[in-house]
Each structure stands twice: as C-alpha cells, then as structure tokens.
C-alpha cells in the first residue's frame, strides 16, 4: 500500500534565556517595547507535521512519500529523512523562500516568546498529487495534514476528483479555518483524525453532529491523550485502545504525529484497525520519552518487547512479521 503524507516541513530554533521576561518589561513603556535577550543555548530541531509523520513511518519501514514545500536550505534535512526511509522526491523546493521555521525563546519561568515563519510552506498549494502518483506508480491513500490551508483544500479536492482515498488530519490549522473549509476537508474522507478537543471543535464549526459526520467519513479516529484512542465506524461498535506504559514523560511535542505514523504504517501493512491503533500508541510512547520529534530510535527487539507487554502475544506475532529489522 503506497501512502503519501502531505503536511508542513519546518525547523524549530529553540533558545533559553536564564532570566525572567517579566523583569525586563517597564509597565508604562509597553507601547514602545524594544528588547534583546542574551540566550544561553540554541537547539535546532527538525519538525513539521508532514515530516514528523513520515519519519515515524520510515522508522517502521513503510517508505512513505512526503509531499510538502521547503526552501533551498532543505538539503541537510532531506538527507536525514532519506536516511530514515522517507521518499522526499516529491518535496517542492521554493526558489525564493526558506523552509518554514519556528523561533522561540523560553525564560526561567517557562514563559515563551515565539514567531512562526511560514516561508516555503505557502507554495505547497502548487503541488499536483497526480504528478506524485505517476512518479510512484499510484497512491492508495493520501493523508492530508496541517499545512498551507489552500494546499490542504486543493489536495482534498484533487483526491476527491481523482478517486484517491484520503485522510483528513488538519489538527493545528482547525483554529484558523472556518466551517465551510472544514466541511470541504471532512466530506468523503476515508479517515478523520483529531484529538478529543478538536473533535468538538469540528462539530461546532461545521454545524454537523457526531452522527452526521459519521455519515460522511469512513473511519473516525480520536486520540484521547493518556487514555489512548477511540476508533468509530458507522453501525459498528467503537474500538478503544489504551496507551503503552511510558518509561518517562520527557516532551509531548510530536506525540500525535507519532501515533499517526504508527497507525498509517499499520494500514500499509494491511492489519486491522485495532492493531494499527496499537502500533500508533506504541510509537507515540517512544516519542513522549524523547526530547524532540524525530530524535527517538526504533530498535526492533526493544519495540516488540514493549509492544508484547502492552498488547499481548497474539498482537505482537502479527506485527512482528511486518516490522523490518
């Protein structure tokens, strides 16, 4: 099963200020703020929804196709993704814009001042999925993740018109999208991903009830944080899968992307929905134990030992035959 993942490609530039922002502001001069902070550390991490999901799928050996836009500064990031099993040949490279990036400074009280530069991400709307499909010999599923909003709508409409099954997964972009656009992204989706809060927001913004949404999608996947995930299909009992026990809670950033990577890999292997969700939950656990969204290492034996402990021998036997060494 050939899966393409559309979504943002970005780098995070994270800095630490040893003092407190609050001590630097003068109450009666806030209308003319001009500050510079001398920081102690700079941590540059790879990120972006599309790239994070593809990295996880690559770790599981499913060779996903990354579809997104980056700048001429993407070479090192491309080499990293290719080395970890991602097909990056369909990434659009802007001639004038840098790869999107998040720049953030955190003080000693964990307050943050940050900026997000969209950059080349705005050119994702120029990508034709048909060209991607022709290059790889066809697409069985396109996962449409958070990206340039116009790109998300265009990719959805193209999938619908060409009969390519698609997954709606707009996560962070739901806050800025209106009901009409959300209805466009949801209607006809083979899979709809969201967390529990986003689930309510989708229903509120579209004006559709949970039942009306189930009339329009094949499978609804709702992540529940520490409580795992719930999978719903019209006329079928819900499937609920719990999380694997984590060894430490280091950083929650990218946990949802890790779940999607595991779930989509399960679909690529042809396992059932429950098993796919278990794979997703296990991969998400590795992410939360690691600082950074693409810094975890998937070791087959370690992964399978923990998967077996969490979900049992029968589940492990089915997954083991698909997981590459």
Phi, psi and omega in degrees: 000123182263120183243130172256141179240116174263147181162177185292150172234122187207165170238147179253128178248104190248127183235154180240125176258123186287350179258199180245129177304320185301331181284348185263349183266137176257121191306316185270011179237018184293342179281352179227047182295131174214098187230150172224134183248127174277115187259156183269334187211148174233123179240116179257120183237148175281142181200202187099136185303309183298315181293320179298315180297315181295323177301314179297318178295321177298321177299328180273357174087018185264002173048065180287160176256116179275128179238114181186186182236140179218176180258184179293350178272015186273352189305311182294318179295318178301314181299320178299312182294317179299320179296337180253027167086022182253134174277111183253010186293343180260013175283126178281131179253120179288143178275345188231344187244149176280161173301142180305147177209150177251126181242120189218136174245131180246133180266184185291344176266007182068020168283152184228144169237119186220161176221144176244121178263116183292316176053227186296342180305330181294345180267002178298335179294347181276350186279130175262122180293331179300322178296320178297313181300318180295323181294321186261001179085029177107153179237133179267337180200139172242121176267118185259100185262180182300128188198193169306123185306321179295324177295318180300316180293317181296316180297320179296313180296322179292317177301316182297316183287330182264359178073028178267123178302141181222155175250131177268122186212068191270352173028253188300334184282350183298330183295328184261355183265145178271168184303320182299316180291322179295320177300321178297319183286330184276317191300119178089004181292137174290327179221142174235117180256140171193167167269180187293323178293316179296328177302312179294324180292321177300314181294320180294314185286324180280335186079007179265141174284169177302322180292321179293326176293320179295337175288343188250349181233160179279309184225130177252121183247117183241117177279143189239028180063230182294347181268005174095231187210149175238134181241129183234141173225146182299128177078005181239151176294146180293148175254128178238131182234131179274167179280150169288151182291124179276152178276335177196152174255098186264310184203120182280352182298128177087002181297317178298322177295321178297317178301313181298321178300316179291317181297313180295326176295320176300319176297318179298326179281345179085018177278168181288172184296319179298315181294319178300320179293324178295318177298317179298316180295323179293318179293321178299325178296320177297323181294315184293341180274000188233143175277114183109147186279342181229032184255356181280156179243129179261106176259125190306310183298315179297315179300314184290325177299315181287324177296318179298316180298322184280321191235000172097167185292320182296315178297317182296322181297323180289321182285323186303323183288345179261331187285121182289148177290000000 
